[in-house]
């Protein structure tokens, strides 16, 4: 008798839990309330909330509620929760593709969606992976500042996948580095990819950018550290003495990489 009561209690408890979760999914708490309340609700969501979370990714900004920046952050959190689920919604890749490809999507959120296409790449279906690669290559080829760089980074992080490949990404990165439409925001990502893939042909451009006074200078110096040779030591030593920490720190690190690569030693520089 006691065993039957225990079994019945367990079944009732499971039924109640399913009803509660279904209720939360039908009326998700992240659709209203303060930013902090919505954020907590998203972070407590589970597999049963997957459909509602995915739908939330397409929620437009509404005046009087959270601002556009906060909404993008909440959507980003929802995307992270979705990618962390053991089983992804079958339509998730297409959701991100649609949002990333829609010019009316908030630029910040659009950039996040491009990132998610790369982050979720190992989990996408074979068919979706091909579609995602084509989309990311297209976005990278169109340039347009930071989003083009984000697409290139997404390809770089999955470069070992057979659908992508080192040669393809290296060539695209070298081309992007010379494309003026990328601007400094996009070229920061491009330099990171060139350094990571050892695209030595990018070195002349990195040297030119490092000698400029633009915001990309630190990234260019870091790329020289990855791709350069002993001939770069003179300039790096000079920059390593700079009173500007944003220049001095990457220069010291770059000089160290070159000296170690060529069995040299650092002298007369401070971190």
C-alpha positions, -999 to 999 in steps of 0.1 A, spaced: 0 0 0 28 24 9 46 16 -23 15 24 -43 11 57 -25 47 66 -32 43 58 -69 11 78 -70 27 108 -52 56 107 -77 33 106 -107 12 135 -93 44 155 -86 57 149 -121 23 159 -136 23 191 -115 59 199 -125 50 195 -162 20 217 -158 39 244 -141 67 243 -167 42 244 -195 25 273 -179 58 292 -177 65 284 -214 30 296 -224 34 329 -205 71 335 -202 82 359 -176 109 374 -198 83 392 -219 75 418 -192 88 433 -161 121 451 -153 153 442 -171 166 423 -140 134 403 -136 135 393 -173 171 384 -171 165 361 -141 136 344 -159 157 337 -189 185 323 -169 161 299 -151 146 287 -184 150 250 -193 143 227 -223 105 230 -219 109 268 -226 129 263 -258 101 273 -282 92 304 -263 129 314 -259 134 310 -297 103 331 -304 116 358 -280 147 362 -303 125 379 -328 107 402 -303 107 438 -316 116 467 -292 85 483 -276 87 519 -264 83 522 -226 98 488 -217 135 479 -217 156 499 -241 171 486 -273 205 478 -258 189 459 -228 166 440 -252 196 429 -273 214 418 -241 183 398 -230 181 382 -264 218 374 -263 212 356 -229 183 337 -244 205 326 -273 232 314 -248 206 294 -229 193 278 -262 228 268 -274 234 252 -240 204 229 -243 212 192 -249 189 193 -279 186 224 -300 153 235 -316 154 223 -352 146 258 -365 172 277 -344 198 280 -371 172 294 -395 160 318 -369 195 332 -365 200 333 -403 167 352 -408 176 377 -381 212 382 -392 201 386 -428 173 411 -421 185 448 -426 158 460 -402 172 439 -373 189 461 -347 226 463 -357 238 451 -323 214 422 -322 222 414 -358 259 411 -349 250 388 -320 231 366 -344 261 363 -367 281 353 -336 256 326 -327 257 311 -362 294 304 -355 290 294 -319 263 268 -327 280 256 -359 291 222 -344 255 215 -334 238 225 -366 226 198 -390 247 190 -421 223 208 -443 222 239 -420 260 240 -418 262 244 -456 237 272 -455 254 289 -426 288 288 -443 274 303 -475 258 330 -454 289 338 -433 311 340 -464 286 363 -481 285 386 -451 323 386 -448 327 394 -485 303 423 -483 324 439 -455 304 467 -439 325 472 -408 322 451 -376 296 426 -388 318 415 -417 346 410 -392 322 391 -369 313 367 -398 350 361 -405 356 353 -368 327 329 -369 344 311 -398 378 312 -381 365 295 -350 352 267 -371 380 266 -396 388 229 -391 353 219 -403 353 203 -438 327 228 -450 351 257 -443 389 250 -444 420 270 -436 427 281 -472 393 295 -477 393 316 -445 430 327 -450 423 340 -485 391 358 -473 409 374 -443 437 387 -465 412 401 -490 392 417 -462 423 434 -447 427 454 -479 390 462 -482 384 498 -471 347 491 -463 357 471 -433 370 501 -414 389 498 -382 361 480 -364 361 452 -389 399 451 -394 405 444 -358 388 410 -363 405 405 -396 439 410 -380 430 385 -353 422 359 -379 453 366 -400 475 362 -369 457 331 -358 460 314 -392 496 326 -397 487 345 -429 522 359 -434 511 378 -465 491 401 -442 524 414 -425 530 444 -448 495 457 -441 499 450 -404 531 470 -404 515 499 -422 485 499 -398 508 497 -367 526 528 -378 493 548 -381 475 566 -353 442 549 -356 423 528 -331 435 497 -349 471 502 -340 472 479 -310 457 450 -330 482 456 -358 511 454 -333 497 422 -319 495 407 -355 532 417 -361 541 398 -330 525 367 -345 536 371 -381 568 393 -380 605 386 -379 636 402 -364 634 432 -387 603 442 -367 622 444 -334 634 480 -339 599 494 -342 585 472 -315 612 482 -291 604 518 -298 567 513 -292 575 492 -261 588 524 -245 556 544 -252 539 562 -224 506 551 -239 497 518 -222 474 508 -251 505 508 -273 532 497 -249 515 466 -236 508 449 -270 543 460 -282 560 443 -252 540 412 -258 547 412 -296 584 418 -290 585 389 -266 568 366 -292 593 375 -319 624 372 -296 612 338 -283 605 326 -319 640 336 -330 657 326 -297 664 362 -286 659 381 -254 640 412 -244 661 440 -230 653 476 -219 615 474 -220 589 477 -193 555 460 -193 
